[in-house]
Amino acid sequence: MSDEPRTTHAGEEMTMEDAFQPIEERKIIKGTVVRVDSDGVLVDVGAKSEGLVPPRELPRGAVPSDLKIGDEIDVYVMRIEQEEGNILLSKKRADFARAWDRVKEAMGANQLLHAMVVDKVRGGLVVDIGLRGFVPGSHIDLSRVKGRRFENLVGQSIPLKVIEIDRDRNRVILSHKLAAEEERVRMRTEIFTTLQEGDEREGVVRRITDFGAFVDIGGVDALLPISEMSWTYIKHPSEVVRRGEHLRVRVIKVDPEAGKISLSLKQILSDPWSEVEKNFKLGEIVRGKVVRIVASGAFVRLTDIDGFLPISELADRRVQKVEDVVEFGGNVEAMVTEIRPEERRMILSLKRLNKELERKQVQEYQAAQAEASRITIGDLHGELLRQAMETPRGEGEPSN
């Protein structure tokens, strides 16, 4: 008689209500755990006596204590000793048979399975689907895997599609690539159906370009433009984000027909221009770093906003090139001459600052001159007389 498990039909599975019905060998039935000890697991299968699952008939790596009294489990009837009434059961064989049933059902219904990657072997990956499954290297999707290395999937649960079954050779071949693509299509459809402008999502930066970054917001890569990364000017997206970074972003545009989604990072942050008039005053002298030079002037970074320094405000003389006065990355002091929050613009001036400094120098000079002019001839005479009276007489000088 073969030990090959045969799953009973639903109506044939034994339950507590079918008490004392005959138990057949080589069939899978349900039972309830009634005792757990070092000898194994005692299971009530509705017969006159309980059945025993020895430790060797538990799934690989399992121990009796993994099961608790009252647990309902599937067991495979290995042997019934008619004289003594003992029933020998196996949980690992029942699990193995059930796993084959699930695999065949998934393949027939074109359904996806999810399983843990347990090992990297030559040519692919080994997954645990209740039995050993193999994923060839050509069927592994590395588009979302760090370093695009097979071993980085070990320990992760991945979606799989069954592409080949050979029960006689205990062989199951699966595809991660087909399953991942199918999941992406499903998730993409779901996202474009439910996503609304103004929604906030968690995402992962997948790719950085000169014009922005592509952020995975749950199976769909959406564009985060460079203009939506910061309230201040940035030259390249890498100044703000890095590949693999987790971000919270706001959806600013959804176009299902074109299949495009646009995001914003800066709109999650408070707008510094909303309180610019509280933080800066007209005539105030500020210090900042030149972060951008254009033909018409220079942008100066002031904490979390950029002020504009026009070429006409660089000096009293005519300036041909902005770089003749300021340099990229250099620090400058300038005077705030205009604040226009509604235009998100602040105008700075070196020329006005220099004039103000000159005016103060003139005032200080004039004040010093005025102080000097108050010294009279009488003051000078009195000072000379005081100095003469304090001078000691020399030896031999006749006294009056």
RABELZI-V760559 format. One line per field, one symbol per residue. ss: DSSP state (H for helix, E for strand, - for the rest). phi: phi as a letter, one per 40 degrees, with the letter a starting at -180 (. if undefined). A space follows every 10 residues. Layout:
ss=???
phi=???
//
This chain:
ss=-----EE--H HH---HHH-- ------EEEE EEEEEEE--E EEEE------ EEE-HHH--- ---HHH---- -EEEEEEEEE E----EEEEE HHHHHHHHHH HHHHHHHH-- -EEEEEEEEE E--EEEEE-- -EEEEEHHH- -----HHH-H HHH---EEEE EEEEEE---- EEEEEHHHHH HHHHHHHHHH HHHH-----E EEEEEEEEE- -EEEEE---- EEEEEHHH-- ------HHH- -----EEEEE EEEEE----E EEEE-HHH-- -HHHHHHHH- ----EEEEEE EEEE--EEEE EE--EEEEEE HHH------- -HHH------ EEEEEEEEEE HHH-EEEEEH HHHHHHHHHH HHHHHHHHHH HHH---HHHH HHHHHHHHHH ----------
phi=.ccccbcccd ccccbcccdg ccbbcgbbbc abcbabacch bcbcbgbcbc bbbcdcbcdd gcbdccbbdh ccbcbbccab ccccgcbcbb cccccccccc cccccccccf ccbbaccbab bcgibbbbbg acbbbcdcbb cbcbbdgfbd ccccgbcbca bcbabbccbf bbbbbccccc cccccccccc cccbcbcgcb bcabccabbc bibcbcbhhb cbcbcccbca cbcbcadccb bbcgccbbbb cbabbcccgb bbbbcccccc ccccbccccb bcgccbbabc babbccibcb cbfbbbcbbc ccbcacccbc bdccbbbcgc cbbabcbabb dcbfabbbac cccccccccc cccccccccc cccccccccc cccccccccc cccccgcccc
//
